[in-house]
Amino acid sequence: MTVTVMCDGRQTLSMARAAQELELRTGEFELATQLGEVRTVPAVPDRRPGSAGPPARHRVPAAEVARLRAEPGFPETLRARLRAVTTNEAAALMGIGPGRALRLTRAGCVGPVRFYVNRFGAVVWLYLASEITEFADREPELLQGNTPVAMRVMLTSGQDWRARQWRSRRVAQLMGRTDDPWQSAAVIAAVLPPEELASVAEDPLERALLRRLRPVLASMITATPAARESFERVLTAEEFDEVLWYRVNLSRALETARREDPGRVRPSATVRAGRPPTRGTGPGNGPTWGPDPRSLSVRA
């Protein structure tokens, strides 16, 4: 196993080499790092204040690979935690029809962990098998009988929480990987429509920095015009309440970045005190179907 010794003495592997050692396919390994199943570290120390370069690439500590390989049942147990299923496969796991499974996922009962777009521009959502079974065990009353009234009204009005739940999960993942205030702001900015971003970050120098620091939210394989349009739509917040959530938190993140690292960019506005956004929460956490399935509360 070829390792690289970093300046602080840690031994690390490249992402590709770590995937080989863990016997994971490319998609499985990518998901493992996003979910925190495989811990990564920046390839170089954090950039000094004033640097405007992109975030550092990540590597995997050799000790992390050794820990996972030593788990009982490796690699099957690791792969089981990463198993992602389609809506039809999720329906089979829950013992219900595909139509009901689709309604449950559209209503936000279980959020997708990944997606891809086929050549016709259709978005195919994937869910963690473990989260599907946990939901089925936790909310058995939603798997049979009449659909709760609040959920039925929500679906009849055309609401679909899948994309916003994916965005919320992805933003939380990326926020958890950096302590850099400008990179944190860039994560939030990545899901806002351009006109909304411009109205929050009015300074063109700040917007340019946010663009340079923009993280990769997802990768795309199929490149037909229809697929590209659907792909971009998934990445971008659309509904008023979701856009408002990210606008407010981007404003707070920018205030924090200006205060903590003012040398990175020259802001045109007066720096005001603020607090950073709460990590790990967001507008895409979905409706919470409590003990009374007829009651609906949206967490934001």
Residue pairs with C-beta under 8 A, 6 or more apart in sequence:
1 13
1 17
1 21
1 62
1 65
2 13
2 17
3 11
3 12
3 13
3 62
4 11
4 12
4 13
4 14
4 59
5 11
5 12
6 12
6 41
6 43
6 59
7 45
8 45
10 41
10 61
10 62
11 61
11 62
11 63
12 41
12 43
12 59
12 60
12 61
12 62
13 21
13 59
13 60
13 61
13 62
13 65
14 59
14 60
15 29
15 33
15 40
15 58
15 59
15 60
18 29
18 38
18 59
18 60
18 64
18 65
19 25
19 26
19 28
19 29
21 65
21 69
22 29
22 32
22 38
22 65
22 68
22 69
22 75
22 78
23 75
24 32
24 75
24 78
24 79
24 82
27 114
28 79
28 82
29 38
31 37
31 82
31 84
31 113
31 114
32 38
32 78
32 82
33 40
33 58
33 60
34 113
34 170
34 173
35 81
35 82
35 113
35 173
36 173
36 176
37 78
37 81
37 82
38 60
38 64
38 68
39 60
39 61
39 64
40 58
40 59
40 60
40 61
40 177
41 58
41 59
41 60
41 61
42 55
42 56
42 57
42 58
42 59
43 56
43 57
43 58
43 59
44 56
46 56
46 179
46 180
47 53
47 56
47 180
49 261
49 263
49 264
50 261
50 263
50 264
51 264
52 209
52 212
52 264
52 265
53 212
54 212
54 213
55 178
55 180
55 183
55 213
55 215
58 177
68 74
68 78
69 75
71 77
71 78
80 129
80 130
81 130
82 128
83 128
83 129
83 130
84 113
84 114
84 126
84 127
84 128
84 129
85 93
85 126
85 127
85 128
85 129
85 132
86 124
86 125
86 126
86 127
87 98
87 101
87 102
87 105
87 125
87 127
88 98
88 101
89 129
90 101
90 105
90 110
90 127
90 129
90 132
91 97
91 98
91 100
91 101
93 129
93 132
93 133
93 136
94 101
94 132
94 133
94 135
94 136
94 143
95 136
95 143
96 143
96 144
100 143
103 147
103 151
103 155
104 110
104 135
104 142
105 112
105 125
105 127
105 162
106 155
106 159
106 160
106 161
106 162
107 151
107 154
107 155
107 159
107 161
107 286
107 287
107 289
108 161
108 162
108 165
108 285
108 286
108 287
109 135
109 139
109 142
109 286
109 287
109 289
110 127
110 131
110 132
110 135
111 127
111 131
111 161
111 162
111 165
111 166
111 168
111 169
111 284
111 285
111 286
112 125
112 126
112 127
112 162
112 165
112 166
112 169
113 126
113 127
113 128
113 131
113 166
113 169
114 125
114 126
114 166
115 123
115 124
115 125
115 126
115 166
115 218
115 234
116 123
116 124
116 126
116 221
116 222
117 123
117 124
117 220
117 222
117 227
117 230
117 231
117 234
118 124
118 222
118 227
119 222
119 224
119 226
119 227
120 224
120 226
120 227
121 224
121 226
121 227
121 229
121 230
122 230
123 163
123 230
123 234
125 162
125 166
136 143
139 289
139 293
141 293
142 148
142 289
142 293
147 155
148 289
148 293
148 294
148 296
149 294
150 287
150 294
150 295
150 296
151 287
151 289
151 293
151 296
154 287
154 296
161 284
161 286
161 287
163 233
163 234
163 238
163 284
164 237
164 239
164 242
164 283
164 284
165 284
165 285
165 286
166 234
166 284
167 191
167 217
167 234
167 235
167 237
167 242
167 282
167 284
168 281
168 282
168 283
168 284
168 285
169 284
170 217
170 218
171 187
171 188
171 190
171 191
171 282
172 279
172 280
172 281
172 282
174 187
174 215
174 217
175 184
175 187
175 188
175 277
175 279
175 280
176 279
176 280
178 184
178 187
180 261
181 253
181 256
181 257
181 260
181 261
181 276
182 209
182 210
182 213
182 257
182 261
182 264
182 265
183 213
183 215
184 253
184 256
184 257
184 276
184 277
185 210
185 213
185 250
185 253
185 254
185 256
185 257
186 209
186 210
186 211
186 213
186 214
186 215
187 215
188 246
188 249
188 250
188 253
188 277
189 197
189 200
189 201
189 210
189 214
189 250
190 214
190 215
190 217
190 235
191 217
191 235
191 236
191 237
191 246
192 200
192 236
192 237
192 243
192 246
192 247
192 250
193 236
193 237
193 238
193 243
196 237
196 243
196 246
196 247
197 207
197 210
197 250
198 207
199 247
200 247
200 250
200 251
200 254
201 207
201 210
201 250
201 254
202 268
202 269
203 265
203 266
203 267
203 268
203 269
205 265
205 266
205 267
205 268
206 254
206 265
206 267
209 264
209 265
217 235
218 231
218 234
218 235
220 227
220 228
220 231
237 243
237 245
237 246
237 283
241 283
241 300
242 283
242 284
245 282
245 283
245 300
246 283
249 277
251 274
252 274
252 275
252 276
252 277
253 276
253 277
255 271
255 272
255 273
255 274
256 274
256 275
256 276
257 264
258 267
258 271
259 271
259 273
259 274
262 271
281 299
282 300
283 300
285 299
285 300
286 298
286 299
287 296
287 297
287 298
288 296
288 297
288 298
288 299
289 295
289 296
290 297
